[in-house]
Amino acid sequence: MNTRAQHLEAFGRLLDIMDDLREKCPWDRKQTFESLRHLTIEETYELADAILDKDVDEIRKETGDLMLHMVFYAKLGSELPKEEGGYDIADALHGICDKLVERHPHIYGDVDANDEETVKANWEKLKLKEGKKSVLEGVPKSLPSLVKAYRVQDKVRGVGFDWDNAGQVWDKVKEELGELREELEAPKPNQGRVADEFGDVLFALINYARFVDVNPDEALERTTRRFIGRFQHLEDAVRADGKDLTNMSLAEMDVYWERAKASEKEG
């Protein structure tokens, strides 16, 4: 593996290239915080895909892509006047280093914390001491809803607002399912209330996922990928048999679906 000096040399090389691009490349010259935002989100999802695929080489590449974006934002920040919040890469790096030191008093101070839950609880308490009015302040508004629900639940857990055990949460899931079914079976179901009850069911299931150590977003992604793979296998098999999927009955398609599942297990 590379030495610390080689790490710093590589990072310095990226900073030099960023300076060159910002000065000489027409595309890089016109970029702004706003224009880069959607590209950064896309790169983050590409890294997430590589992680789910367990493709370490691709993870390495996407890590580099994201690092470029962070350096680009710092370059843009360095071009702003100080009175407008201007900053450079050193300011950003020292900022995160200071935050890490302050929020890890069990390493850099005299606080005892021997387990993960204590560390997380201390982290949230320290954030409140820094002036944040809510432990939920740091949850991005634009997070996908499923991820946001998981993060919200995890954050309030840090200050003790949580169920005691998985059994309680499963009872809540069943309770919410009952309320959804009751609303659906009403003489005149109210669509707004149906949506609310459906949301409650999903929220409770996400809560339960935490208690059984399952990341619900990753679990749903894997299930969706399996569905896509099976359905595409079905499509290929139907074409190979000279049939048209749009003219088949559900029962006929189900035969191919079961074959796709069997093939997946064999694979």
N, C-alpha and C positions, 0 to 999 in steps of 0.2 A: 504493500500500500504506500501511497505517497506520504512524504513527511510534512510537518506543519509549514516549513518553508516553501515546499512545492504547492501546498494549498494556497498560501498567500500570493505566490507568484501567479497561479492560475486566476485567482480573483482579480489581481492587478491587471492581468492581461484582458479580462473581460471589461474592466473599467476603461482601459485605454481604447479598446475597440468601440465601446459605447460612445466615447468622446469623438472618435473618428466618424462614426455613423451619424451622430447628431449634427456634426459640422458639414459632412460631405454628401450624405445620401438624401435625395429629395423626399423619399417616403418617410424616413426617420425624422427629418427636420420638421415635418408638418404635424407630427403626432402630439396629442395632448393627453392629460389624465383621462378625459372622457372617451377619447377615441380608442385608447388602449383597453378600457374596462372590459368590453365584451370579448376581446381577444384573450385577456387574462382568465376570464371565466371559462372560455373554451379550453385553454391549456390546462386548467385545473381539472376539468372533466376528463381530459385525455390522460392525465396522471392517474385519476381515479380508476379509469378503465384498465390501465396497465397494472395497477395494484390488484384489481379483481382477477385479471388474467394471470397473475403471478409471473409476469414477464419482466424480470429484473433488468434486462438490457433496455427495454422500453421505459421502465421507471427511471433509469439513469438519464436517458435522453430527455424525458419530460421534466425531470428535476432541473436540468440545464435550461430548458425553455422557460420555466418559471423563474429561475434565477435571473435570466435576462430581463424578464419583465420587472422584477424588483429593482434591478440596477437602473432600468429605464425610468421608473417612477422617481428614483432618487436623483437621476440626472435632471428630470423636469423640475424637481423641487429645488435643485441648486440654482436654477435659472430664475427663481422668484426672489424678489427683494425680501430681506429679513422681516420687514414690517408687514409683509403679506404671508408670513409663515414659512419663508424659504428655509430649506434644509438640504444637507447633502448626505451621502451614504454613511459617513462617519456618525452624523447625528442620529440617523435611523438605527445603526448598529449599537451605538452606546445607549440609545433609548431602550432597546430590547434587552440589552445586557443588564442595565440598571433595574428594569422591571423583574427580570428573572432572579436577580440577587435579592431584591426586596420581597418577592413572593415565595422565596424558599428559605425562610428563617431557620428551618430544620437542618439546613446545610450551611448557610452563611451566618446564622445567628445561634441563639440558645433555646430554640423551641423544639420540643420533642414531637416527632411524628414517625411512627414505625409502620404505618400502613397507608395504602392508597386513599382510602376514604378520609382519613384525617388530613392528608395533604390537600385534597380537594376542598374540604370544609374550610381549612385555613386560607386557601386561595380566595374563596368567595368572601370571607370575612375581611381579608386585607383589601380587596377591591372596594368594599363599602367604606373602609377607613380612608381610602384614597379620595373619597368624595362622591362616589357613584351613589345615586339615590335608590337604585334597584339592582338586585343580583341579575336581573334579566336585561339590563341595559346593553350588554355586549352582544346580544343575539341579533345578527343581521336581519333586517326586515325582508330582504330579498332572498333569504334561504328558501329552498324548496320546502313545502309544508311538512312533509314527513320528517325531514332532517330537523326542521325548526322545532317540531313537537318533541323530538327526542332530546334536543339540546335544552329546551325549556325545562323539561322534567329532570334532566340531569343536574341543571344548575340549582333548582330549588331543593333538590336532594342535598346539595352541599351545605345548606343551612338547616337541614333537619326536617324539611317539609316533604315527607314521603311515607309510603306504606311500610309496615313492619316486615311483611313477608309476601312471597309470591302467591300464596293461597288467597290472601285478601284481594290482591289485584285480579286474580282469575274470577273471584266472586263478582268484582266490579265489571269485568268483561261480560259475564253472563247477565248481570243486571242491565247493562246498557243494551245488550242484544234483545232482552225482553222488552225494553222501552221502545226500541226501534220496531220490533214486530208488532207491538201494540199500536203504534202510530200508523204502520202500514195497513193494519187490519181494521182501522177505524172506518165507519161508513163513508166519510168524506176525508181521506187523508190530506193533510195540509203539507204541500211540498216543501215549504220552508222548514217546518218542524221535522219532516222526514230527513232533510239534509242535516239539520242540527243533530238529530239522534244518530245518524250515520257517522257524523264527525266524532261524536262521543264514543262510538264503538271503536273507531280507528285510534283515537287518543288513548283509550283504555288498553287496546292491543299493543300499542307502542310502549306503554308503561309496562305491560307484562313482559315484553321483549327484553327490557332492561333487567328485569329480575331473573331471567333465565339466560343472561349473558349473550343475547342475540342482537346484532345491529340490524334493526328492521329495514333500513334503506338498502344495506348490502343483501339482506335475505330476499327482499322483493326484487332487487336487480338480478340476482341469480335465478330466481323463479321465472322472471320475464325472459331471461336469456335461454333458459331451458325450453320455455314455450316456443320461442322463436325458432330454436333449433329443431324441435319436434315438428312444428308446422311446416318449416321449409323442407324437412325430410318427407313429410306427407305430400307436399306439392311435387317434389321430384319423383316420388314413387307413382303418383297419379299420372304425371306426364309420361313416365316410362311405360305405363300400361296403356297409353293412348287414350286416356280419358280426359274429360273437361271438368274441372273442379266445380265450376258454376252450375253444372247440370246434375250434380250428384246429390243424393239425399244425405241427411246428417248421419243416418245409420251406416251408409256406405263409407262416408268420410271417417267415421269412428273406427272402422276396421283398419284403415291406414294409420290412424292415430295410435292405435294399440301396437301396430307394427313399429311405429317410430319410437315408442316408449321402450319396446323390447330391444330394438337396435341400440338405443342409448345405453341400456343396462349392459348389453354385450360389449359395447365400446368401452 
